[in-house]
Every structure is written in structure tokens, then in C-alpha cells.
Amino acid sequence: MKRTAFVIVCMLTVVTALAGGHWVGTWGTAPQLVENHNNPPSPGLGNNSLRQIVQVSIGGKKVRLKLTNEFSKEATEIKAVELAIAKTSGSSSEIDESSTVSLTFDGKPGIAIPAGSQVISDPVNFKMGSRESVAITIHYGEASSTSVSGHPGSRTTSYLKAGNTTDFSEAVRTDHWYNILALEVEAPKKAGAVAILGNSITDGRGSTTNQQNRWADVLSRRLLANKATRLVGVLNMGIGGNCVLRGGLGPAGVNRYQRDLLGQEGVKWIILFEAVNDLGYSRNGVQTAERIIDVYKQIIREAHQKGIYVFGGTITPFKGNNYYSADHESGRNKLNDWIRTTKMLDGVIDFDRAVRDPQDTAAMQQLFLFENDWLHLNAKGYETMGNCIDLNLFTKTGPLADDGEEEKP
């Protein structure tokens, strides 16, 4: 199968194996070519400054930043980048100025990122706590605002200001991320990350802007509060409108899983929770489910080769939405039955049972509905999803599941 290809540059001076620890992803997002209506607003990126807020999972004292230009048609010039502790989780551009550190790329303050490429900064000392909000301020040189790599569904406000500035008062606000890809932290050897393949339900449509209350955020807070899992980072690789097989927004799951799951630093666990858009657009629900299962098996085998545990999340109900039909529901049941019974997965997260209506299991409970679309959840629904996950999954030390295809008895 065709897979997305990309080039990683500027890996100089970075050593993956660190004395006493290793690099672990503490925040990340799945990039795509930004759609026209989500491109940077005026004054645009070129020769201007952009402050973006992210909330990390695990903390640390040394970090590095990944930037992406993977989907752009031309180079993006970065003149300088600073990190600082943000005073809010996105509702303002304010920072603790005393915490500010400047990043370098192979010892230089800036870099031109070629089209189709990623870059990674040199490590820098930067103390941040667990679930700390971090401001990433980028000062651009020449950069397109019509061919941009980014993540539209940030659920977090960014701040754009003309010129090379650190004063973001009266900045233009936009609820999208551009060019930022991942923050990695130097962590103890026993630390690791869970990477989640998902669509808009994982990306957080229906969550509250600047409150960081996606189901993945709920899971992260629970992991950090639990002594046995306090060193688990959470990487949300959801893309709104994304599909496993083809079509939809962003690269399909089959084409991006190596980058967004297997290519993340320190990943020890993977959650597969994507299919509803494939099923909703399908002409044959069961056949579509079978093709998704084949992709899941492919991901599981490759993850197991790397010693990574893989968990399956059952697909939540969508009766009442335009995606629903008896045929599509048959496909959802086919996929969920496989997730619950296969021996290939290392664990099951039953999102379906957590949010469905006991009186009509093809539909979601009404108290979880976002805008009554019967597909996306509100903040209460995401809280329920995050709380239904057994944290013992992330303390596994035994062998990986069987890569055979037999079903559990």
C-alpha cells in the first residue's frame, strides 16, 4: 500500500539514547494540508509572529520541538522560536516571561524548512510540569499562508501579530495550529507514550475551546494522577473528518499510521479508534469493516514487531446522524465484534458500551450529544469516555498478544 513519505532533517547533535533516560512525546498533533477556509488569517505567516499554546502531558526539564512543512509546496523560513510557560491553556497569549527560552537548530536560531520536510530543534533546558501549558512563539521569514502544513482542529486559540514581535496584545486570534508537530521531553527509561489514531471524536469536536477537555486529555490527567502510570505521555493523533481507508480530510489512517503512531518517540502503547467516517460514507458496511480490520491487523503486526502494545477502541453509536443506516450499523457491529473478540489486540476499550443508550444501543445517550448531531460528544461525553479506560492497560509487562487471527473463545 502507498504510504506517506516525508523527510526529517536537522537531526544533528541529537542522540536518541540518553544517559539515564530517553526522549518521549509529551504533546503532539497529526498534520495535514490545511484547507483554504482554515488557512492563517490576515496578516498571514510571512514575516510575522505566531504564538501557539499547547498543553503537555508529562513534564520534564529538557525538551525539543518538532516542526513540519510536510504538505507545503514551498519552503518555510523560520527566523526564531521561543518556548515559555503560558499563563492560560489558550484563552490569552500571556506568558511567564521569565521562563522564556530560545530554540536553536543545529546551533542556529533559525532554519528554512524544505517543502515536504520536518525539522527538530536542538534539546534545550526548559522546566515544565505535567499538564503545563506551553507557548510556542514562531517568528517567520518567507512563508506561504495558502499552502500550509498544520492542524485545523486545535480547540485552542493561537495569536498572530504583524512583524517580528513578542507583544501579542491586540493580536489576531485563530483557533488553529500551524507548523507545530510535537514536543518531546527527556524522561526516565520507564516513561512512555500512548499514541491514538482517531478522527474528530478523538480530535475533540464538541469539547470546549481552550479548556483541554477532549477524552484524551481526561485520560492523560487520570494517568498522571495514578502512581503506576504517572510517566505515561498521551499523543492525540486525531484528525477531524479523517478515514482509515481513503477519502476524508488529511492523509488516510492507512497512509499516516507509520508517522503518527510508530514514528513517535517513546511510544509503548497505541489506541486504534477510527472508522466512523469510513462507515458513514460506505456503500457496504460489512465489507468496509472487513477492510478496516485488515488495516488494523497490519498496524498491530508492525507495532508488535517494535514491542508496542495495541488496544482497540469500539466505535461509538451514531443512530440519528446522516451516517446511520441498517447497513452501516451492521458494519459498526462487525468491527466492534472483532475488536472485542480478536486475540491480536492487547486490550479493549469499550467506548461503545460507555456512551450508548441502554434502551437503544445503536444510539448515543442524549446527555452526551453535541449540537444534537448524534455523532459527536459534548464535554460530558468525552469525560465519560476518558473515565471508562482501564489504567491497568498501561501497566502491562507481559508478552504481546498473538499475531494470529483466531478469535477469543
Residue, then its C-alpha position, 0 to 999 in steps of 0.5 A: m500500500k502507498r504510504t506517506a513519505f516525508v523527510i526529517v532533517c536537522m537531526l544533528t547533535v541529537v542522540t536518541a539514547l540518553a544517559g539515564g533516560h530517553w526522549v518521549g512525546t509529551w504533546g503532539t498533533a497529526p498534520q495535514l494540508v490545511e484547507n483554504h477556509n482554515n488557512p492563517p488569517s490576515p496578516g498571514l505567516g510571512n514575516n510575522s509572529l505566531r504564538q501557539i499554546v499547547q498543553v503537555s502531558i508529562g513534564g520534564k526539564k529538557v525538551r525539543l520541538k518538532l516542526t513540519n512543512e510536510f504538505s507545503k509546496e514551498a519552503t518555510e523560513i523560520k527566523a526564531v522560536e521561543l518556548a515559555i510557560a503560558k499563563t492560560s491553556g489558550s484563552s490569552s497569549e500571556i506568558d511567564e516571561s521569565s521562563t522564556v527560552s530560545l530554540t536553536f537548530d543545529g546551533k542556529p536560531g533559525i532554519a528554512i524548512p524544505a517543502g515536504s520536510q520536518v525539522i527538530s530543534d536542538p534539546v534545550n533546558f526548559k522546566m515544565g510540569s505535567r499538564e503545563s501549558v506551553a507557548i510556542t512563539i514562531h517568528y517567520g521569514e518567507a512563508s506561504s499562508t495558502s499552502v500550509s502544513g498544520h492542524p485545523g482542529s486545535r480547540t485552542t486559540s493561537y495569536l498572530k501579530a504583524g512583524n517580528t514581535t513578542d507583544f501579542s496584545e491586540a493580536v489576531r486570534t485563530d483557533h488553529w495550529y500551524n507548523i507545530l508537530a510535537l514536543e518531546v521531553e527527556a524522561p526516565k527509561k520507564a516513561g512512555a507514550v500512548a499514541i491514538l489514531g482517531n478522527s474528530i471524536t478523538d480530535g475533540r469536536g464538541s469539547t470546549t475551546n481552550q479548556q483541554n477537555r477532549w477524552a484524551d486529555v481526561l485520560s492523560r490527567r487520570l494517568l498522571a494522577n495514578k502512581a503506576t502510570r504517572l510517566v505515561g505521555v498521551l499523543n492525540m493523533g486525531i484528525g477531524g473528518n479523517c478515514v482509515l481507508r481513503g477519502g476524508l480530510g488529511p492523509a488516510g489512517v492507512n497512509r499516516y499510521q507509520r508517522d503518527l503512531l510508530g514514528q513517535e518517540g517513546v511510544k509503548w502503547i497505541i489506541l486504534f479508534e477510527a472508522v466512523n467516517d469510513l462507515g458513514y460514507s460506505r456503500n457496504g458496511v460489512q465489507t468496509a469493516e472487513r477492510i478496516i480490520d485488515v488495516y488494523k491487523q497490519i498496524i498491530r503486526e508492525a507495532h508488535q514487531k517494535g514491542i508496542y502494545v495495541f488496544g482497540g477502541t469500539i466505535t461509538p453509536f451514531k443512530g440519528n446522524n446522516y451516517y446511520s443506516a441498517d447497513h452501516e450499523s451492521g458494519r459498526n457491529k462487525l468491527n466492534d465484534w472483532i475488536r472485542t473478540t480478536k486475540m491480536l489486540d492487547g486490550v479493549i476499550d469499550f467506548d461503545r458500551a460507555v456512551r450508548d443508550p441502554q434502551d437503544t444501543a445503536a444510539m448515543q445517550q442524549l446527555f452526551l450529544f453535541e449540537n444534537d448531531w448524534l455523532h459527536l460528544n459534548a464535554k460530558g461525553y468525552e469525560t465519560m469516555g476518558n473515565c471508562i479506560d482501564l489504567n491497568l492497560f498501561t501497566k502491562t509487562g507481559p508478552l504481546a498478544d498473538d499475531g494470529e487471527e483466531e478469535k477469543p473463545 
